[in-house]
Structures are given as structure tokens and as C-alpha cells.
């Protein structure tokens, strides 16, 4: 979906296909037929943007067979779908019964991460619509935090600097500009937007390029209790670009000491994905929610089950869990979602005189990890839910003065 911003530029809205995990090129084509095109039809649109996830095997099949790449581009056109952004965070196995920490491998200390991301950038340049010059690829925020020492940081810096040079060469060759966006996530070496500024500024200084920036995921932003105004202002001051933003909402529990709240949270503690959980520290018995964020102000666990086990987090302040809940359907009381954080961030990203980003992606990949009574029971119900999320996002954009394009 495309929108005209008041400044005359185009803002793209898509949804991420990592909700339909497929490891092979054949599986990707099935996604287009079985899921993406039905969502487009429900929205009554001639064209729908998708944030394509290409696992390692699918990406390799496309990079080694130019005819397969041409065929995928033709199939996208035939089904009324377009791609301006790729999700390059998961490498493989995102549809496994247990993903957990595996999603962070390979990280940016591993040459395979650089090779895979380079392939994705080249593929995206070929998949971009003819009238679109710039694409984006989101990727993991360097590495999971454990064992990420000074040596690892230097390795990641070298890889990103090398990537920046390759992106420069790609534009010279194709006329298409592809930007890479590190996606801060709780528990990672880059957990918050502020954590990203130093490493990205160093890459820009050495490479002379601003092709590598931040993917603002509003679920991750909220889980770490980051204030959108403060976070985005700091990125602007440091001149860190925002190639894309992911529109997502986290779980919020206002009173985690109550038995009924803990019981409601327990329904979201599931074995497939990590659901990092955070709570604000307090000072003199008062929440510091109005202060600027710092890591020292948070308690955290790597997963929701660990938080519920007792003692790891204070229960006198709100908890937020990294669980992407459907945008249009917040959990029932006593829980809620962080949709207000999404709305605040979106206003600051595209509600001003000039958009801070032109790529927006709805990324609720956890539909089948929801408590059983909330999960879609078939493809039709899943398509209905994704279409409802995109409708909510569309309404938020038009309320900000953007005009939906045909």
C-alpha cells in the first residue's frame, strides 16, 4: 500500500511474510498464492506491499538462478504484490517448533551474516518496482549480548563497513539504493536505539556512507520502555537514518503482582519464541517512567516464563513482554498492549513536515503462538486478521494527513 505524504513523497506500508515461514523458494511462491494475495483481495486493493522474508535456502536459490529471480518478480506482479523491503533478521528455521535463541545466529561476527545480507540487498535491487529507487533490509542488532566482547564488536564493525562499500557499488551498478537497518531488540548487543548510535556512527565515519541505520520496531521500543520522542530525537541529532520502521505492539501488564494478571501473562509464555520481559526500576517508591531511558533503570529477563517464576523482576511496577500482539486486537483485561507507543512513534516518524522513514511494515509474526483461543484456526481467519491490522495502520496514516494511493 502506498501513501502520499504532504511533502509529496511516497510512504510504503507492507506486512511481513515471516508470519508465513517458508525455507524454500517453492514455499515462498506458495505464500504469495495462499496468503498474500488473499490479504490483498480482502483489502480491496489492486496492489499490496509485502515485507518479504527470504530464508537462506530461498535466497541462495534466487542468487544462483537468474531465471528464478525473474520468475519471482513476474509472480509478484501477477498477484498484485510489490516488495520494497526485506526482513533479513531470521536466517533460517523461523518456522521451527522452538526458535528461541537460534534466531540470533549467525550474527554479525560470522562471515555468513555478511554474505547473506549482501545477497538480500542484491535480490531486493532486482525485485524493487520500476518506479521505486530505494529499498531497505532489516537485520539483527549485531548479536545476542552474551559473549559479545570487544573483539566481537570489532568484527561486526568490519563486516558492516564492508557491507556499506558493497551497497555503494550496488547502486552504481543497478541505479537502486538499498539501505540496511539494524533492529534493536531486548537482550541483544544493541538493545535500544541509544545503543545503536555509537556503532553506526563509527561505521558511517569509516565508510563515508549513511547506508546503514536503524529499524525502529515499536514493540521492541516499548518493551525497553523507550520514549519515542527521546529516542527519535537522539537518532536525528546523531544523523542516524531510519530506513524502515516495524509497526508492532508488546504485551503490557500494569499490575503484575495480582494473581489474575500473572495467570493472564502465563497464557502467553510459550515454547517457540523468546519473550524478553522488562520492568522499570523505582526510586523512592515512584516509577521513573517520565525520565530519560537508561539501562540502569530496567530489570529484565530473557523470557516471560523466567519472569513469572518469581523474584527475577519487581512486581510493583508495570511489566512489558516482547510478544507481538495483533495491532487491532489487544489482549483482554487485565492485560493490554503498547499500541499507544506505536501511535506516538508513528506520529513522530511520518506525521511531521518530512517523513523520517518511507518504509513501514506491520510485523505480527506470533499469530500461531497466541494462546490457543486467540489463534486463527485456518488461512481465512489469518488473512482476516492481517487485513484488519493493515486497515488499522492505514487509518492511523490517513489521520496523520497521508493520502492513500491507488
N, C-alpha and C positions, 0 to 999 in steps of 0.2 A: 504494500500500500504506500502510495506517495502523497505527500502533503506539501503545499506551497507555504513557506514561511513568509511573514510580512516583509522580510528583506528581499524577497524574490527567489531565494534559494530553495532547493528541494530537500525535504526531510523524509527519510525512508523508514517505514515501520514493517517489521517482519516478525515471524515466530521461529524459534529454534527447533530444528528437527532432531536434536538429541533426545527428545521425548519419544521418538520412534527409533530406538537404537538398531543399527544395522552395521555389520562389519564389512560387507562386500558391496561391490558396485551393483550387483543384481538386487541386493537388499535396498540400496538407495533408490533404485528405479521403482521398486515396489512401494516405497514410502511415498513417492510422488503420486502414484496412482491411487493408493489405498487411503492416504491420509491428507496430503497437502492439497490435492485438487478438490476433495470433498469439503475441506475447510473454506477454500476459495468460493465454492458454489454456495455454501451457507451464508457467506458474507455478501453474495450478490455482486461480486467484483469480477471484472474481466482480467485483472492482474493482481497477484498476491506475492509479496516478498517472503522468502524463507531464508532463515539463517542456517545454512547447510552445515551439518556435521559430517565430515568425511574421516572415517577411521583409517588407520594405517593401510590396511589391505585395499580399501576402496581408493584411497589416494594414489597408491602405487599402481593400481590398475589403470588409472587415468593418466598418470605421468608417463607410463611406458607404452601407451597405445593412443596416439593422437586421434584415431577414428572413434575410439570410445569416448573421448572428451568431446568431440564434435557431436556424437550421438546424444550425450547427456545435455549439451546445450540445446540441441534441437528438441529434445523431450521436454525440457523446461518451457521452451517457447510454446510447444504444442499444448501443454497443460495450463497455460496462463500463469506461469510461475517465473519469478526472477530472483537472482541472487546478487546481493551487493556486499554481503558479509558472510564469513565462515566462523564457526566455533571450533577453534583449534586447541581447546583446553584438554578434553579427553583424547587420548591417543588410541586406545583400543579397550575392548572389554566393558564399555559403559552399560551394556545390557546384561552383564553378568548378575548372578543371584547375589553376590557380595562384591561391591566395588570398593567402598571404604577408602583406605589409603592408596590403593592401586591407581586412582585417578591422577595422582601427582607424579607418576612415572611414565616415561623418562622425564627428568626435569632439565633445567637449563644448564646443568653441568655435564649433561650427556650429549655427545655429538648428534645422536639420533633426533633429539628435540630440534636442533637447528636444521637438520636435513628435512625433517617432516614439515616444519613451518615454512621453509623455503619452497618446498613442493606446493604447499597450500597457497602461498602467495602467487606462484606461477599459475596454478589452476584457476584461482579467482580472477586473475587478469584476463584469462580466456573466457570465463563464464559471465563477466560483467555485461550488462546490456550495452548495446552500441552507443546509447546516449548517456551513459554513466562513465565518468572518468576515474572515479575513486572508489576503492573497496577497502574493507577492514577485516582483520583476522584477530580474534581474541585468543589469548593464551594464558597458561598458568603463571602465577606470580613468582617466578624464579624456581621455587622448590618448597617442599614441606620444610618447616622450620628446624626440625631435629637434624643434626649433622651438617647444617648449613653454616660453615665457618668461613674464615677469611679467604681460604683457598678456593672454596666453592664459589664465593662471591666474585672472585677474580675470573674464574672460569665462565660464570654466567655473563659477566661484563664483556668478556672477549667474544662470546657467542652472539650477544645482542649487537655488538659493534660490527661484527662480520655481517650479520643479517641486515643492518642498516645499509651497508655498502651494496649488498645484493639487491635490495629494494630500489636503490638509486639506479642500478644497472637495468633492472626490470622495467622501470619507467622509460628509460632511454630506448629500450628495445621495443616495447609494446605501446607506449603512449598512455598506459594506465598506471595510476598511482595506488599502491597498496600500502596501507598503514597497519602496524601491529599494535595491539592493545593488551598490556598486562592487566589481568583481572584480580585485584586484591581480594583475598579470601581469608577468613579467620583461621588461624593456625599455621599459615604459610609464612615464608620468609618476608614476604610483603603482605602484611595483614590488612593494612589500611592505606588510604590514599596518601597520607603523610609519609608512610614507609616507602612509597614508590618514588618520591621526589628526588632523593639523593641518587639512587641507582640510575634513574632515567636521565637526570641532568648530566651525570657523568658520561653516559652513552652519547648524548647529544653533543657534549663538548668535544669528545674524542672523534666522533664520526662526522661532525659538522652537519648532522641531519636531525630533523624532528619527525622522523617517520615512525618512531616507537613511543607510544604514550600509554594512556590508561583506559581500560574498560570500566566504567562505573556501573557496578552491579548493585542495584538498590536494596536487594536482600542482604548482601554482604555488608553494605554500608550501614544498614540498620542494625544488623546483628552485632557489629562492633560499636554501636551507639555513636557513630559519627554523625555530626550535624551537617546536612548538605551545604548550608551556606558557608560554614567554615572550611569544609573540605574543598569545595569547588573554588572558593576564593584563593586558597593556598595553591591549587593547581594553576590558576590563572597567573598568580604572582610569579610562580616558578616557570611559567611558559611551557607547561606540560600539556600536550594536546590530548583531546578525548576523542579518539577515532570512533568509539561506539559506546552505547550505554545499554545495559540489560535491565528491562523492567520486570522486577520480581519483588515478592513480599515475603518477609520472615514471620515466624511464629512469635507472638508476644504474650507473656503471662505477667499480668500486673501484680498478682499476689501469690507468688509461688509457695508460700508457707501453708496455704489452705489445702486440705486433703483433696477436695474436689478439683482443684487446679492441677495438682500433681497427677491425679488419675487421668485428667484430660490430656496432659502432656505425655503420659506413658503410652497413650494410643498412637503417638507419632514416633515413638522410639522403635525403629525397625532395622533389620539387619543389612539392608542393601547399601545405603549411603551414610557418610558421616554427617552428623547434625551438630556441628560445633555450637556450644551454648555459652552465652556470656551474661554477666551481671555486673552492674555498676558497684564500685565500692562506695562507701558512705563516709562522710566527715561530720563529726559531732552529731550523728544521728540523722543527718539530712542527705538526700540524694544530691550528687553533683551533676545532675543531668543538664544544667544550664551552663556548665563550664566548658572550656575547650577540651577536646579529647586528648588523652594520653594513655599509653598502655598501662601505666601505673594505676589508672582508675578502673581497671576491669579485672574481675575474676573470670576464669574460663575453664572449660573442659573440652576435650576433643569430640565428645559425643553426648547426646541427650541422655542416654541411659546412665552414663557416668555421673551426670549432674543429678539425676533422680535418685541415685544410690545413697545420697545423703552426705553432707559435710563438705563437698567439694566447692559448693557455691553458697553465698549467703542467701537466705530466703526472705530477707527484709526489704529487698529492692527488686524491681522487675527483672525477669529473665527474657532473653531473646535467643531463639534457636534457628540455626541455618537449615531451614526446611522451606523450600519454595512452595508456598501455598497458592492455589489459584487466585488470580487477582480479583475476580468478580465474586468469589465465594469464600469470604473469611471463615475461619472455624467458628463453631458455635460457642457462646459463652460457657465457661468463664475465660476462654482464650479469645484472642483477636489476632489481626495481622498488622504488619507495619505499612499498610497501604498509604497512610499519611506521609510517611518518609518518602515513598515513591513519588507522591504528588508534589511534595516540596522540591525534591531533586529535579523532577521533570520541568517544573516551572522555571527553575534556575538554568536548566540545560537548554531549553528551547523557547522559553517564554519571554526572553529579552529581545532587544533590537536585532541581535545577531545570534544564530544558534551556536552553542558551544560544541555540539556534535550534530551530524547529519544522519547517523545510523542508530536506530532504536530497535531493540529486539526483545520480545516477550520470551522469557526463558523459564517456564514452569516444566521441569523435566521429571517431577516427582508424582505425576498423576497416579501411577501404579504403586507408589509407596505410601499413599494416603491410607488412613485407617480404612478397613475393608468396606464399611458402609458408605464411604465417600468416594470410592474409586469408580471410574466409568466401567460399565460391565461389557461394553463392546466398542467397536470402532466408531459407530454412530454417536454414542454418548461422548466419546473422547473428542470427536470433531466438533460436537456441540459446545463442549467446554472451551476448547481452544478458540473457537469463533467468538464465544462470549468474552473471553479475555481480550481479544483483539478489538472487539466492539467497545469495551471499556477504555482501552488505550486510545482508540480513535476519538472517543468523546472527550477525553482529557485534552487531547491535542487541539481539537476544534474549539474547546472552551478557552484555550490559550491564544486563539486567533489564527491558527493554521487552517488552511483550506484543503480539504481532501480533493485529490486529483483523480480523474477517471483511470 
